[in-house]
Amino acid sequence: MTDNLLDIRELPDGIAFKVRVQPRASKNMVAGIMGDCLKIKLTSPPVDGAANAACIAFIASILDVAKSSVDITTGQNSRLKVIKVTGIDKKKFFTMLCLDI
């Protein structure tokens, strides 16, 4: 895979990328690439911000950063979200996700 497929922006303090969230899945997992988004399946329902909290916690765990380093910048009420992660670069992102660049 190449990073040409994903819309990942390098920022002065980290990266931002698009995710497409599928709530109420059987397990939390990265399900691949869907267009220019990273597809993530989460067990949480999309009720009272549970899926957003689960999304932040899951991304923090797979990228090995603190939950406070992960922020949903757009899409709080949508399946399509833009996630900002501070303290990492594009190379670490691909390494932690085990994707080839």
Biopython code that builds the backbone (N, CA, C, O; Angstrom):
import numpy as np
from Bio.PDB.StructureBuilder import StructureBuilder

atoms = [
    (1, "MET", "N", (0.831, -1.180, 0.000)),
    (1, "MET", "CA", (0.000, 0.000, 0.000)),
    (1, "MET", "C", (0.873, 1.241, 0.000)),
    (1, "MET", "O", (2.008, 1.225, 0.476)),
    (2, "THR", "N", (0.345, 2.268, -0.520)),
    (2, "THR", "CA", (1.088, 3.519, -0.514)),
    (2, "THR", "C", (0.283, 4.591, 0.174)),
    (2, "THR", "O", (-0.940, 4.495, 0.281)),
    (3, "ASP", "N", (0.972, 5.615, 0.642)),
    (3, "ASP", "CA", (0.276, 6.694, 1.318)),
    (3, "ASP", "C", (-0.469, 7.584, 0.341)),
    (3, "ASP", "O", (-1.163, 8.506, 0.771)),
    (4, "ASN", "N", (-0.350, 7.344, -0.955)),
    (4, "ASN", "CA", (-1.082, 8.128, -1.943)),
    (4, "ASN", "C", (-2.584, 7.912, -1.805)),
    (4, "ASN", "O", (-3.369, 8.784, -2.178)),
    (5, "LEU", "N", (-2.991, 6.769, -1.278)),
    (5, "LEU", "CA", (-4.399, 6.460, -1.147)),
    (5, "LEU", "C", (-5.032, 7.205, 0.018)),
    (5, "LEU", "O", (-6.176, 7.650, -0.078)),
    (6, "LEU", "N", (-4.311, 7.344, 1.099)),
    (6, "LEU", "CA", (-4.847, 7.988, 2.286)),
    (6, "LEU", "C", (-4.598, 9.485, 2.255)),
    (6, "LEU", "O", (-3.554, 9.950, 1.797)),
    (7, "ASP", "N", (-5.572, 10.224, 2.748)),
    (7, "ASP", "CA", (-5.435, 11.667, 2.851)),
    (7, "ASP", "C", (-4.835, 11.980, 4.222)),
    (7, "ASP", "O", (-5.565, 12.193, 5.190)),
    (8, "ILE", "N", (-3.515, 12.006, 4.298)),
    (8, "ILE", "CA", (-2.821, 12.286, 5.554)),
    (8, "ILE", "C", (-2.049, 13.585, 5.399)),
    (8, "ILE", "O", (-1.215, 13.731, 4.505)),
    (9, "ARG", "N", (-2.343, 14.522, 6.283)),
    (9, "ARG", "CA", (-1.656, 15.810, 6.254)),
    (9, "ARG", "C", (-0.671, 15.886, 7.399)),
    (9, "ARG", "O", (-1.014, 15.617, 8.550)),
    (10, "GLU", "N", (0.562, 16.258, 7.071)),
    (10, "GLU", "CA", (1.541, 16.482, 8.126)),
    (10, "GLU", "C", (1.377, 17.908, 8.633)),
    (10, "GLU", "O", (1.316, 18.858, 7.853)),
    (11, "LEU", "N", (1.308, 18.039, 9.937)),
    (11, "LEU", "CA", (1.141, 19.317, 10.597)),
    (11, "LEU", "C", (2.409, 19.620, 11.391)),
    (11, "LEU", "O", (3.218, 18.718, 11.607)),
    (12, "PRO", "N", (2.603, 20.853, 11.830)),
    (12, "PRO", "CA", (3.804, 21.174, 12.613)),
    (12, "PRO", "C", (3.933, 20.324, 13.890)),
    (12, "PRO", "O", (5.044, 20.034, 14.334)),
    (13, "ASP", "N", (2.799, 19.929, 14.473)),
    (13, "ASP", "CA", (2.854, 19.175, 15.727)),
    (13, "ASP", "C", (2.335, 17.747, 15.613)),
    (13, "ASP", "O", (2.172, 17.073, 16.630)),
    (14, "GLY", "N", (2.073, 17.273, 14.400)),
    (14, "GLY", "CA", (1.571, 15.911, 14.248)),
    (14, "GLY", "C", (1.021, 15.665, 12.860)),
    (14, "GLY", "O", (1.545, 16.172, 11.868)),
    (15, "ILE", "N", (-0.062, 14.867, 12.800)),
    (15, "ILE", "CA", (-0.702, 14.534, 11.526)),
    (15, "ILE", "C", (-2.214, 14.632, 11.671)),
    (15, "ILE", "O", (-2.746, 14.640, 12.781)),
    (16, "ALA", "N", (-2.891, 14.706, 10.541)),
    (16, "ALA", "CA", (-4.350, 14.633, 10.491)),
    (16, "ALA", "C", (-4.722, 13.696, 9.356)),
    (16, "ALA", "O", (-4.099, 13.713, 8.295)),
    (17, "PHE", "N", (-5.732, 12.887, 9.583)),
    (17, "PHE", "CA", (-6.162, 11.932, 8.564)),
    (17, "PHE", "C", (-7.654, 11.659, 8.715)),
    (17, "PHE", "O", (-8.250, 11.907, 9.763)),
    (18, "LYS", "N", (-8.240, 11.139, 7.632)),
    (18, "LYS", "CA", (-9.660, 10.823, 7.619)),
    (18, "LYS", "C", (-9.874, 9.380, 8.046)),
    (18, "LYS", "O", (-9.089, 8.491, 7.713)),
    (19, "VAL", "N", (-10.955, 9.166, 8.791)),
    (19, "VAL", "CA", (-11.377, 7.806, 9.132)),
    (19, "VAL", "C", (-12.855, 7.663, 8.820)),
    (19, "VAL", "O", (-13.617, 8.629, 8.874)),
    (20, "ARG", "N", (-13.237, 6.464, 8.499)),
    (20, "ARG", "CA", (-14.652, 6.109, 8.358)),
    (20, "ARG", "C", (-14.918, 5.071, 9.438)),
    (20, "ARG", "O", (-14.306, 4.003, 9.443)),
    (21, "VAL", "N", (-15.826, 5.382, 10.345)),
    (21, "VAL", "CA", (-16.103, 4.540, 11.500)),
    (21, "VAL", "C", (-17.352, 3.709, 11.260)),
    (21, "VAL", "O", (-18.382, 4.211, 10.809)),
    (22, "GLN", "N", (-17.233, 2.423, 11.573)),
    (22, "GLN", "CA", (-18.395, 1.535, 11.553)),
    (22, "GLN", "C", (-18.678, 1.132, 12.996)),
    (22, "GLN", "O", (-17.964, 0.294, 13.547)),
    (23, "PRO", "N", (-19.706, 1.712, 13.620)),
    (23, "PRO", "CA", (-20.038, 1.351, 15.004)),
    (23, "PRO", "C", (-20.749, 0.002, 15.075)),
    (23, "PRO", "O", (-21.175, -0.549, 14.060)),
    (24, "ARG", "N", (-20.866, -0.510, 16.288)),
    (24, "ARG", "CA", (-21.549, -1.776, 16.573)),
    (24, "ARG", "C", (-20.949, -2.965, 15.831)),
    (24, "ARG", "O", (-21.674, -3.863, 15.404)),
    (25, "ALA", "N", (-19.637, -2.971, 15.679)),
    (25, "ALA", "CA", (-18.956, -4.100, 15.038)),
    (25, "ALA", "C", (-18.709, -5.193, 16.080)),
    (25, "ALA", "O", (-18.909, -4.973, 17.275)),
    (26, "SER", "N", (-18.279, -6.354, 15.630)),
    (26, "SER", "CA", (-18.024, -7.459, 16.560)),
    (26, "SER", "C", (-16.747, -7.260, 17.367)),
    (26, "SER", "O", (-16.614, -7.792, 18.469)),
    (27, "LYS", "N", (-15.796, -6.484, 16.809)),
    (27, "LYS", "CA", (-14.582, -6.166, 17.556)),
    (27, "LYS", "C", (-13.975, -4.880, 17.020)),
    (27, "LYS", "O", (-14.246, -4.475, 15.890)),
    (28, "ASN", "N", (-13.144, -4.238, 17.851)),
    (28, "ASN", "CA", (-12.430, -3.041, 17.421)),
    (28, "ASN", "C", (-11.289, -3.462, 16.508)),
    (28, "ASN", "O", (-10.489, -4.327, 16.862)),
    (29, "MET", "N", (-11.218, -2.842, 15.326)),
    (29, "MET", "CA", (-10.153, -3.200, 14.401)),
    (29, "MET", "C", (-10.029, -2.179, 13.282)),
    (29, "MET", "O", (-10.976, -1.458, 12.965)),
    (30, "VAL", "N", (-8.839, -2.133, 12.692)),
    (30, "VAL", "CA", (-8.635, -1.385, 11.459)),
    (30, "VAL", "C", (-9.052, -2.326, 10.342)),
    (30, "VAL", "O", (-8.501, -3.417, 10.198)),
    (31, "ALA", "N", (-10.027, -1.898, 9.556)),
    (31, "ALA", "CA", (-10.594, -2.768, 8.533)),
    (31, "ALA", "C", (-10.028, -2.507, 7.146)),
    (31, "ALA", "O", (-10.474, -3.116, 6.173)),
    (32, "GLY", "N", (-9.048, -1.605, 7.039)),
    (32, "GLY", "CA", (-8.423, -1.350, 5.756)),
    (32, "GLY", "C", (-8.577, 0.090, 5.312)),
    (32, "GLY", "O", (-8.800, 0.994, 6.116)),
    (33, "ILE", "N", (-8.452, 0.274, 4.019)),
    (33, "ILE", "CA", (-8.536, 1.611, 3.436)),
    (33, "ILE", "C", (-9.785, 1.664, 2.562)),
    (33, "ILE", "O", (-10.040, 0.767, 1.758)),
    (34, "MET", "N", (-10.550, 2.729, 2.738)),
    (34, "MET", "CA", (-11.780, 2.918, 1.973)),
    (34, "MET", "C", (-11.681, 4.289, 1.309)),
    (34, "MET", "O", (-11.905, 5.314, 1.953)),
    (35, "GLY", "N", (-11.348, 4.302, 0.030)),
    (35, "GLY", "CA", (-11.122, 5.575, -0.659)),
    (35, "GLY", "C", (-9.883, 6.249, -0.091)),
    (35, "GLY", "O", (-8.790, 5.685, -0.132)),
    (36, "ASP", "N", (-10.053, 7.457, 0.439)),
    (36, "ASP", "CA", (-8.917, 8.167, 1.043)),
    (36, "ASP", "C", (-8.982, 8.142, 2.569)),
    (36, "ASP", "O", (-8.327, 8.940, 3.240)),
    (37, "CYS", "N", (-9.785, 7.211, 3.114)),
    (37, "CYS", "CA", (-9.982, 7.111, 4.562)),
    (37, "CYS", "C", (-9.475, 5.782, 5.103)),
    (37, "CYS", "O", (-9.423, 4.778, 4.393)),
    (38, "LEU", "N", (-9.106, 5.805, 6.370)),
    (38, "LEU", "CA", (-8.806, 4.583, 7.098)),
    (38, "LEU", "C", (-10.128, 4.091, 7.673)),
    (38, "LEU", "O", (-10.796, 4.837, 8.389)),
    (39, "LYS", "N", (-10.520, 2.860, 7.380)),
    (39, "LYS", "CA", (-11.779, 2.329, 7.891)),
    (39, "LYS", "C", (-11.525, 1.644, 9.228)),
    (39, "LYS", "O", (-10.651, 0.786, 9.350)),
    (40, "ILE", "N", (-12.311, 2.045, 10.231)),
    (40, "ILE", "CA", (-12.171, 1.515, 11.586)),
    (40, "ILE", "C", (-13.514, 0.964, 12.031)),
    (40, "ILE", "O", (-14.543, 1.628, 11.907)),
    (41, "LYS", "N", (-13.493, -0.259, 12.551)),
    (41, "LYS", "CA", (-14.691, -0.865, 13.124)),
    (41, "LYS", "C", (-14.588, -0.776, 14.642)),
    (41, "LYS", "O", (-13.545, -1.079, 15.220)),
    (42, "LEU", "N", (-15.676, -0.359, 15.280)),
    (42, "LEU", "CA", (-15.715, -0.205, 16.732)),
    (42, "LEU", "C", (-16.928, -0.927, 17.300)),
    (42, "LEU", "O", (-17.984, -0.970, 16.669)),
    (43, "THR", "N", (-16.777, -1.493, 18.489)),
    (43, "THR", "CA", (-17.877, -2.208, 19.118)),
    (43, "THR", "C", (-18.908, -1.261, 19.727)),
    (43, "THR", "O", (-20.054, -1.660, 19.929)),
    (44, "SER", "N", (-18.537, -0.041, 20.018)),
    (44, "SER", "CA", (-19.435, 0.916, 20.670)),
    (44, "SER", "C", (-20.564, 1.358, 19.751)),
    (44, "SER", "O", (-20.382, 1.461, 18.537)),
    (45, "PRO", "N", (-21.731, 1.621, 20.333)),
    (45, "PRO", "CA", (-22.818, 2.193, 19.539)),
    (45, "PRO", "C", (-22.614, 3.694, 19.369)),
    (45, "PRO", "O", (-21.911, 4.319, 20.163)),
    (46, "PRO", "N", (-23.222, 4.273, 18.341)),
    (46, "PRO", "CA", (-23.073, 5.719, 18.123)),
    (46, "PRO", "C", (-24.061, 6.523, 18.975)),
    (46, "PRO", "O", (-24.855, 7.301, 18.446)),
    (47, "VAL", "N", (-24.005, 6.330, 20.290)),
    (47, "VAL", "CA", (-24.947, 6.967, 21.207)),
    (47, "VAL", "C", (-24.180, 7.736, 22.275)),
    (47, "VAL", "O", (-23.238, 7.209, 22.868)),
    (48, "ASP", "N", (-24.575, 8.964, 22.519)),
    (48, "ASP", "CA", (-24.008, 9.791, 23.589)),
    (48, "ASP", "C", (-22.491, 9.897, 23.529)),
    (48, "ASP", "O", (-21.832, 9.958, 24.567)),
    (49, "GLY", "N", (-21.933, 9.918, 22.326)),
    (49, "GLY", "CA", (-20.493, 10.082, 22.168)),
    (49, "GLY", "C", (-19.668, 8.844, 22.470)),
    (49, "GLY", "O", (-18.441, 8.922, 22.516)),
    (50, "ALA", "N", (-20.318, 7.698, 22.679)),
    (50, "ALA", "CA", (-19.589, 6.473, 23.009)),
    (50, "ALA", "C", (-18.658, 6.052, 21.875)),
    (50, "ALA", "O", (-17.523, 5.643, 22.120)),
    (51, "ALA", "N", (-19.136, 6.152, 20.640)),
    (51, "ALA", "CA", (-18.293, 5.754, 19.501)),
    (51, "ALA", "C", (-17.121, 6.715, 19.333)),
    (51, "ALA", "O", (-16.025, 6.285, 18.974)),
    (52, "ASN", "N", (-17.328, 8.004, 19.587)),
    (52, "ASN", "CA", (-16.226, 8.965, 19.503)),
    (52, "ASN", "C", (-15.165, 8.672, 20.560)),
    (52, "ASN", "O", (-13.969, 8.695, 20.267)),
    (53, "ALA", "N", (-15.601, 8.398, 21.783)),
    (53, "ALA", "CA", (-14.655, 8.065, 22.854)),
    (53, "ALA", "C", (-13.906, 6.779, 22.526)),
    (53, "ALA", "O", (-12.701, 6.682, 22.757)),
    (54, "ALA", "N", (-14.621, 5.789, 21.987)),
    (54, "ALA", "CA", (-13.985, 4.524, 21.604)),
    (54, "ALA", "C", (-13.008, 4.733, 20.453)),
    (54, "ALA", "O", (-11.946, 4.112, 20.413)),
    (55, "CYS", "N", (-13.366, 5.606, 19.523)),
    (55, "CYS", "CA", (-12.493, 5.906, 18.387)),
    (55, "CYS", "C", (-11.188, 6.530, 18.870)),
    (55, "CYS", "O", (-10.107, 6.130, 18.439)),
    (56, "ILE", "N", (-11.288, 7.499, 19.756)),
    (56, "ILE", "CA", (-10.090, 8.150, 20.307)),
    (56, "ILE", "C", (-9.228, 7.146, 21.053)),
    (56, "ILE", "O", (-8.013, 7.105, 20.860)),
    (57, "ALA", "N", (-9.849, 6.334, 21.905)),
    (57, "ALA", "CA", (-9.092, 5.345, 22.683)),
    (57, "ALA", "C", (-8.429, 4.308, 21.776)),
    (57, "ALA", "O", (-7.278, 3.932, 21.999)),
    (58, "PHE", "N", (-9.154, 3.847, 20.751)),
    (58, "PHE", "CA", (-8.607, 2.832, 19.849)),
    (58, "PHE", "C", (-7.440, 3.384, 19.041)),
    (58, "PHE", "O", (-6.407, 2.726, 18.920)),
    (59, "ILE", "N", (-7.593, 4.577, 18.490)),
    (59, "ILE", "CA", (-6.505, 5.175, 17.708)),
    (59, "ILE", "C", (-5.291, 5.433, 18.588)),
    (59, "ILE", "O", (-4.157, 5.202, 18.168)),
    (60, "ALA", "N", (-5.523, 5.910, 19.805)),
    (60, "ALA", "CA", (-4.405, 6.136, 20.730)),
    (60, "ALA", "C", (-3.678, 4.825, 21.020)),
    (60, "ALA", "O", (-2.449, 4.803, 21.095)),
    (61, "SER", "N", (-4.423, 3.741, 21.182)),
    (61, "SER", "CA", (-3.776, 2.463, 21.498)),
    (61, "SER", "C", (-2.982, 1.911, 20.322)),
    (61, "SER", "O", (-1.877, 1.404, 20.514)),
    (62, "ILE", "N", (-3.525, 2.000, 19.099)),
    (62, "ILE", "CA", (-2.790, 1.429, 17.970)),
    (62, "ILE", "C", (-1.594, 2.281, 17.566)),
    (62, "ILE", "O", (-0.630, 1.765, 17.000)),
    (63, "LEU", "N", (-1.647, 3.593, 17.853)),
    (63, "LEU", "CA", (-0.517, 4.470, 17.517)),
    (63, "LEU", "C", (0.419, 4.677, 18.697)),
    (63, "LEU", "O", (1.426, 5.376, 18.577)),
    (64, "ASP", "N", (0.094, 4.074, 19.835)),
    (64, "ASP", "CA", (0.930, 4.133, 21.037)),
    (64, "ASP", "C", (1.177, 5.577, 21.477)),
    (64, "ASP", "O", (2.314, 5.984, 21.714)),
    (65, "VAL", "N", (0.085, 6.342, 21.582)),
    (65, "VAL", "CA", (0.138, 7.710, 22.083)),
    (65, "VAL", "C", (-0.922, 7.849, 23.175)),
    (65, "VAL", "O", (-1.798, 6.994, 23.310)),
    (66, "ALA", "N", (-0.841, 8.915, 23.940)),
    (66, "ALA", "CA", (-1.843, 9.187, 24.963)),
    (66, "ALA", "C", (-3.163, 9.572, 24.308)),
    (66, "ALA", "O", (-3.182, 10.142, 23.217)),
    (67, "LYS", "N", (-4.268, 9.256, 24.983)),
    (67, "LYS", "CA", (-5.583, 9.642, 24.453)),
    (67, "LYS", "C", (-5.686, 11.158, 24.286)),
    (67, "LYS", "O", (-6.398, 11.643, 23.407)),
    (68, "SER", "N", (-4.982, 11.896, 25.125)),
    (68, "SER", "CA", (-5.013, 13.357, 25.030)),
    (68, "SER", "C", (-4.325, 13.864, 23.761)),
    (68, "SER", "O", (-4.490, 15.028, 23.399)),
    (69, "SER", "N", (-3.558, 13.009, 23.083)),
    (69, "SER", "CA", (-2.892, 13.380, 21.834)),
    (69, "SER", "C", (-3.788, 13.197, 20.617)),
    (69, "SER", "O", (-3.424, 13.603, 19.513)),
    (70, "VAL", "N", (-4.958, 12.588, 20.808)),
    (70, "VAL", "CA", (-5.872, 12.286, 19.710)),
    (70, "VAL", "C", (-7.107, 13.170, 19.843)),
    (70, "VAL", "O", (-7.701, 13.269, 20.917)),
    (71, "ASP", "N", (-7.484, 13.808, 18.744)),
    (71, "ASP", "CA", (-8.632, 14.704, 18.748)),
    (71, "ASP", "C", (-9.435, 14.516, 17.472)),
    (71, "ASP", "O", (-8.866, 14.398, 16.387)),
    (72, "ILE", "N", (-10.752, 14.490, 17.599)),
    (72, "ILE", "CA", (-11.632, 14.469, 16.425)),
    (72, "ILE", "C", (-11.887, 15.923, 16.058)),
    (72, "ILE", "O", (-12.609, 16.632, 16.759)),
    (73, "THR", "N", (-11.286, 16.364, 14.950)),
    (73, "THR", "CA", (-11.407, 17.780, 14.587)),
    (73, "THR", "C", (-12.698, 18.078, 13.832)),
    (73, "THR", "O", (-13.266, 19.159, 13.989)),
    (74, "THR", "N", (-13.167, 17.145, 13.022)),
    (74, "THR", "CA", (-14.459, 17.295, 12.347)),
    (74, "THR", "C", (-15.149, 15.942, 12.297)),
    (74, "THR", "O", (-14.500, 14.896, 12.292)),
    (75, "GLY", "N", (-16.470, 15.979, 12.260)),
    (75, "GLY", "CA", (-17.243, 14.757, 12.118)),
    (75, "GLY", "C", (-17.684, 14.126, 13.418)),
    (75, "GLY", "O", (-17.885, 12.913, 13.467)),
    (76, "GLN", "N", (-17.840, 14.903, 14.472)),
    (76, "GLN", "CA", (-18.257, 14.344, 15.762)),
    (76, "GLN", "C", (-19.596, 13.609, 15.670)),
    (76, "GLN", "O", (-19.828, 12.662, 16.421)),
    (77, "ASN", "N", (-20.473, 14.028, 14.766)),
    (77, "ASN", "CA", (-21.787, 13.400, 14.613)),
    (77, "ASN", "C", (-21.919, 12.645, 13.298)),
    (77, "ASN", "O", (-23.026, 12.455, 12.794)),
    (78, "SER", "N", (-20.792, 12.215, 12.744)),
    (78, "SER", "CA", (-20.784, 11.550, 11.452)),
    (78, "SER", "C", (-19.876, 10.328, 11.502)),
    (78, "SER", "O", (-19.008, 10.226, 12.368)),
    (79, "ARG", "N", (-20.079, 9.409, 10.578)),
    (79, "ARG", "CA", (-19.166, 8.264, 10.474)),
    (79, "ARG", "C", (-17.833, 8.669, 9.859)),
    (79, "ARG", "O", (-16.804, 8.045, 10.120)),
    (80, "LEU", "N", (-17.860, 9.717, 9.042)),
    (80, "LEU", "CA", (-16.644, 10.230, 8.424)),
    (80, "LEU", "C", (-16.059, 11.303, 9.337)),
    (80, "LEU", "O", (-16.714, 12.308, 9.614)),
    (81, "LYS", "N", (-14.838, 11.095, 9.800)),
    (81, "LYS", "CA", (-14.210, 11.997, 10.756)),
    (81, "LYS", "C", (-12.809, 12.375, 10.296)),
    (81, "LYS", "O", (-12.182, 11.646, 9.528)),
    (82, "VAL", "N", (-12.329, 13.502, 10.763)),
    (82, "VAL", "CA", (-10.930, 13.874, 10.597)),
    (82, "VAL", "C", (-10.311, 13.820, 11.983)),
    (82, "VAL", "O", (-10.783, 14.461, 12.922)),
    (83, "ILE", "N", (-9.244, 13.041, 12.090)),
    (83, "ILE", "CA", (-8.556, 12.815, 13.354)),
    (83, "ILE", "C", (-7.216, 13.530, 13.321)),
    (83, "ILE", "O", (-6.476, 13.433, 12.342)),
    (84, "LYS", "N", (-6.905, 14.249, 14.392)),
    (84, "LYS", "CA", (-5.584, 14.864, 14.538)),
    (84, "LYS", "C", (-4.858, 14.142, 15.662)),
    (84, "LYS", "O", (-5.397, 13.956, 16.753)),
    (85, "VAL", "N", (-3.624, 13.738, 15.376)),
    (85, "VAL", "CA", (-2.786, 13.082, 16.376)),
    (85, "VAL", "C", (-1.512, 13.903, 16.525)),
    (85, "VAL", "O", (-0.767, 14.074, 15.560)),
    (86, "THR", "N", (-1.262, 14.404, 17.709)),
    (86, "THR", "CA", (-0.049, 15.177, 17.950)),
    (86, "THR", "C", (1.061, 14.245, 18.422)),
    (86, "THR", "O", (0.816, 13.225, 19.065)),
    (87, "GLY", "N", (2.275, 14.625, 18.085)),
    (87, "GLY", "CA", (3.441, 13.891, 18.557)),
    (87, "GLY", "C", (3.909, 12.754, 17.667)),
    (87, "GLY", "O", (4.837, 12.037, 18.040)),
    (88, "ILE", "N", (3.302, 12.563, 16.505)),
    (88, "ILE", "CA", (3.799, 11.546, 15.578)),
    (88, "ILE", "C", (3.884, 12.155, 14.182)),
    (88, "ILE", "O", (3.303, 13.202, 13.900)),
    (89, "ASP", "N", (4.629, 11.463, 13.318)),
    (89, "ASP", "CA", (4.717, 11.882, 11.925)),
    (89, "ASP", "C", (4.125, 10.785, 11.043)),
    (89, "ASP", "O", (3.695, 9.741, 11.533)),
    (90, "LYS", "N", (4.110, 11.039, 9.748)),
    (90, "LYS", "CA", (3.518, 10.109, 8.802)),
    (90, "LYS", "C", (4.229, 8.749, 8.826)),
    (90, "LYS", "O", (3.583, 7.706, 8.728)),
    (91, "LYS", "N", (5.544, 8.767, 8.956)),
    (91, "LYS", "CA", (6.297, 7.508, 8.970)),
    (91, "LYS", "C", (5.898, 6.642, 10.162)),
    (91, "LYS", "O", (5.683, 5.440, 10.007)),
    (92, "LYS", "N", (5.797, 7.242, 11.351)),
    (92, "LYS", "CA", (5.394, 6.472, 12.536)),
    (92, "LYS", "C", (3.967, 5.961, 12.370)),
    (92, "LYS", "O", (3.660, 4.840, 12.775)),
    (93, "PHE", "N", (3.101, 6.769, 11.781)),
    (93, "PHE", "CA", (1.724, 6.350, 11.541)),
    (93, "PHE", "C", (1.698, 5.052, 10.732)),
    (93, "PHE", "O", (1.034, 4.090, 11.120)),
    (94, "PHE", "N", (2.412, 5.025, 9.620)),
    (94, "PHE", "CA", (2.423, 3.831, 8.778)),
    (94, "PHE", "C", (3.122, 2.660, 9.462)),
    (94, "PHE", "O", (2.712, 1.512, 9.293)),
    (95, "THR", "N", (4.162, 2.934, 10.225)),
    (95, "THR", "CA", (4.858, 1.871, 10.944)),
    (95, "THR", "C", (3.952, 1.232, 11.987)),
    (95, "THR", "O", (3.890, 0.007, 12.087)),
    (96, "MET", "N", (3.253, 2.047, 12.761)),
    (96, "MET", "CA", (2.382, 1.530, 13.815)),
    (96, "MET", "C", (1.196, 0.767, 13.236)),
    (96, "MET", "O", (0.698, -0.167, 13.865)),
    (97, "LEU", "N", (0.741, 1.147, 12.055)),
    (97, "LEU", "CA", (-0.369, 0.440, 11.415)),
    (97, "LEU", "C", (0.117, -0.732, 10.573)),
    (97, "LEU", "O", (-0.688, -1.465, 9.997)),
    (98, "CYS", "N", (1.432, -0.907, 10.501)),
    (98, "CYS", "CA", (2.038, -1.989, 9.716)),
    (98, "CYS", "C", (1.656, -1.887, 8.244)),
    (98, "CYS", "O", (1.364, -2.895, 7.600)),
    (99, "LEU", "N", (1.659, -0.665, 7.717)),
    (99, "LEU", "CA", (1.399, -0.435, 6.299)),
    (99, "LEU", "C", (2.713, -0.087, 5.629)),
    (99, "LEU", "O", (3.579, 0.543, 6.236)),
    (100, "ASP", "N", (2.862, -0.490, 4.393)),
    (100, "ASP", "CA", (4.061, -0.160, 3.624)),
    (100, "ASP", "C", (3.928, 1.240, 3.046)),
    (100, "ASP", "O", (2.860, 1.632, 2.578)),
    (101, "ILE", "N", (5.033, 1.993, 3.086)),
    (101, "ILE", "CA", (5.013, 3.330, 2.467)),
    (101, "ILE", "C", (5.934, 3.345, 1.271)),
    (101, "ILE", "O", (6.066, 4.372, 0.606)),
]
sb = StructureBuilder()
sb.init_structure("model")
sb.init_model(0)
sb.init_chain("A")
sb.init_seg("    ")
for serial, (resi, resn, name, xyz) in enumerate(atoms, 1):
    if name == "N":
        sb.init_residue(resn, " ", resi, " ")
    sb.init_atom(name, np.array(xyz, "f"), 0.0, 1.0, " ", f" {name:<3s}", serial, name[0])
structure = sb.get_structure()
